[in-house]
Amino acid sequence: MVQNKEKKRLTLTGNKMPEEIYKKLEELGSTRRLTPYIVSLVEKEQQTNQLIESLSSVAVRMEGIEHKVDYIYETISSGNISTYKGHSSEEEPEEIVQGDIDVSDKIIGGIEEEIEDIDF
């Protein structure tokens, strides 16, 4: 941002702009609202440019998603579907046989709280 040490005056050439734009700028200038108006236009232009840049990355991502969807569609259409085996890890999960109740030695989480004896 420009520091407040010394700001110079800017001028616009009115004969190089359409009449309706000149009238709008003249009206804003006479009410001392031209500077805030121009600042807001420049800020909006910067925001628009940032939005356009982000839309470009969204378009690239959409192409990737489109390719994945096409691949899934082709796989389903051809009938070459294999069963999803889930997230593979180095450890095999414990197998619990149906009908048996076993308590695992591998405790992943827990709740630690104090239980007070309350006499009703």
C-alpha positions in Angstrom: 0.0 0.0 0.0 1.2 3.5 -0.7 2.4 5.4 2.4 0.9 8.7 3.3 4.2 10.7 2.8 3.3 12.3 -0.5 0.4 11.3 -2.7 0.2 12.9 -6.1 -3.0 13.9 -7.8 -4.3 11.8 -10.7 -6.3 13.1 -13.6 -8.6 11.4 -16.1 -9.0 12.4 -19.7 -12.7 12.8 -20.2 -12.8 12.9 -24.0 -11.5 9.3 -24.2 -14.4 7.7 -22.3 -18.1 7.1 -23.1 -20.5 9.8 -22.1 -22.4 7.8 -19.6 -19.2 6.8 -17.8 -18.0 10.4 -17.8 -21.3 11.6 -16.2 -21.2 8.9 -13.5 -17.6 9.8 -12.6 -18.4 13.5 -12.7 -21.3 13.0 -10.4 -19.1 11.0 -7.9 -16.4 13.6 -8.1 -18.7 16.5 -7.3 -19.9 14.6 -4.2 -16.4 13.7 -3.2 -17.1 9.9 -3.6 -14.9 9.3 -6.6 -11.9 8.1 -4.7 -13.7 5.5 -2.6 -15.5 4.4 -5.8 -12.3 3.8 -7.7 -10.7 2.0 -4.8 -13.7 -0.3 -4.6 -13.5 -1.0 -8.3 -9.8 -1.9 -8.1 -10.4 -4.2 -5.1 -13.3 -5.9 -6.9 -11.0 -6.4 -9.9 -8.4 -8.1 -7.6 -11.0 -10.3 -6.1 -12.3 -11.2 -9.5 -8.8 -12.1 -10.7 -8.3 -14.3 -7.6 -11.6 -16.0 -8.3 -10.7 -16.7 -11.9 -7.4 -18.2 -10.8 -9.1 -20.5 -8.3 -11.7 -21.5 -10.9 -8.8 -22.7 -13.1 -7.6 -25.1 -10.4 -11.2 -26.2 -9.9 -11.5 -27.0 -13.6 -8.3 -29.1 -13.5 -9.7 -31.0 -10.5 -13.0 -31.5 -12.2 -11.2 -33.1 -15.2 -9.5 -35.5 -12.9 -12.8 -36.4 -11.3 -14.3 -36.8 -14.7 -11.6 -39.3 -15.7 -12.1 -41.3 -12.5 -15.9 -41.4 -13.1 -15.3 -42.5 -16.7 -13.0 -45.3 -15.5 -15.6 -46.4 -12.9 -18.3 -46.4 -15.6 -16.1 -48.4 -18.0 -15.2 -50.9 -15.2 -18.9 -51.4 -14.2 -20.0 -51.7 -17.9 -17.4 -54.3 -18.7 -18.2 -56.4 -15.6 -14.6 -56.5 -14.4 -15.6 -55.6 -10.8 -13.4 -57.0 -8.0 -14.4 -57.0 -4.4 -13.2 -54.1 -2.4 -10.9 -55.4 0.4 -10.8 -52.2 2.4 -7.8 -50.4 3.7 -4.9 -52.7 3.9 -2.5 -52.5 6.8 0.4 -54.5 8.0 -1.5 -56.0 10.9 -4.3 -58.4 10.2 -7.4 -57.7 12.3 -8.4 -60.2 14.9 -11.0 -62.7 13.7 -13.9 -63.1 16.0 -16.0 -66.2 15.2 -19.8 -65.7 15.2 -21.4 -67.0 18.3 -18.4 -66.6 20.5 -17.9 -63.6 22.8 -14.3 -62.7 23.2 -12.6 -59.7 24.7 -9.8 -58.5 22.6 -6.4 -57.9 24.1 -5.9 -55.0 21.7 -7.7 -52.0 23.3 -7.8 -49.1 20.9 -9.6 -46.5 23.0 -11.3 -46.1 26.3 -13.2 -43.7 28.6 -11.6 -42.6 31.8 -13.9 -41.1 34.3 -14.5 -41.3 38.0 -17.8 -42.9 39.1 -19.0 -41.6 42.4 -21.1 -43.8 44.7 -24.4 -41.9 45.2 -26.7 -43.0 47.9 -30.3 -42.6 46.9 
